[in-house]
Amino acid sequence: MKRSLRNPPDYLLVLALVPVLAFANQAWAATPGQNAPAAAADQAAVPAPKLQADLRALWHDHVVETRAYAMAVADYNTTHAAEAAQSVVANAKLIADAVGSFYGPAAGEQMLTLLGGHWGAVKALTDARRAGDAAAHDKALETLTANAGEIAKFLAGANPNLTEDGVKGLMIAHGAHHVAQIQQIMAGDTKGEATTWAAMQAHMDTIADALATAIAKQFPDKAS
């Protein structure tokens, strides 16, 4: 029997945000002898501006399409929801291809699988919130959190300039934005969603810059 999410408790959002606080003081990138503030300072001057711009555009498109999906689901517009879902998958393939261009086809395929897991959880969260299915929502939230750890392990394992905890913190913060945004869209909270949307877009730049900087350090002759 479904538990209603008509008036959902805030604990779901709190559960998503707690790990963010735990990782807030972690460096997102690691260089021998470098501390977190120094790593953060590097972010302001990414040594591969084209790669940075490309990754920013790709990650921004991810949230544009996931947002479009949530809005379509909220409006019960199945046609637009299907189109948005297809666009999310197409974008994931582009991000995976970008990773594969540096680490090889197998790594690109693995990244695509991981991004597929991320999108699957976000989609499930969206659908569960619309349906008022608390059990499905809780399960999707657990999947989203676990997937953040999987992505972090993969990227940190591929690039010594990234820390697993740092990347996990970034991905969990991103997931928390999804959780908040979906809840606000379904509740018709346009003002709250506008605030979350602005923060979400800015955070996409943070993720893109972290990856671009780490890749540029690892492949100085290949990244630009």
ABEGO torsion letter per residue (X at the ends): XBBBAABBBAAAAAAAAAAAAAAAABBABBBBGBBAAAAAAAAABBABAAAAAAAAAAAAAAAAAAAAAAAAAAAGBAAAAAAAAAAAAAAAAAAAAAAAAAAEAAAAAAAAAAAAAAAAAAAAAAAAAAAGBAAAAAAAAAAAAAAAAAAAAAAAAABAABBAAAAAAAAAAAAAAAAAAAAAAAAGBAAAAAAAAAAAAAAAAAAAAAAAAAAAAABAAABX
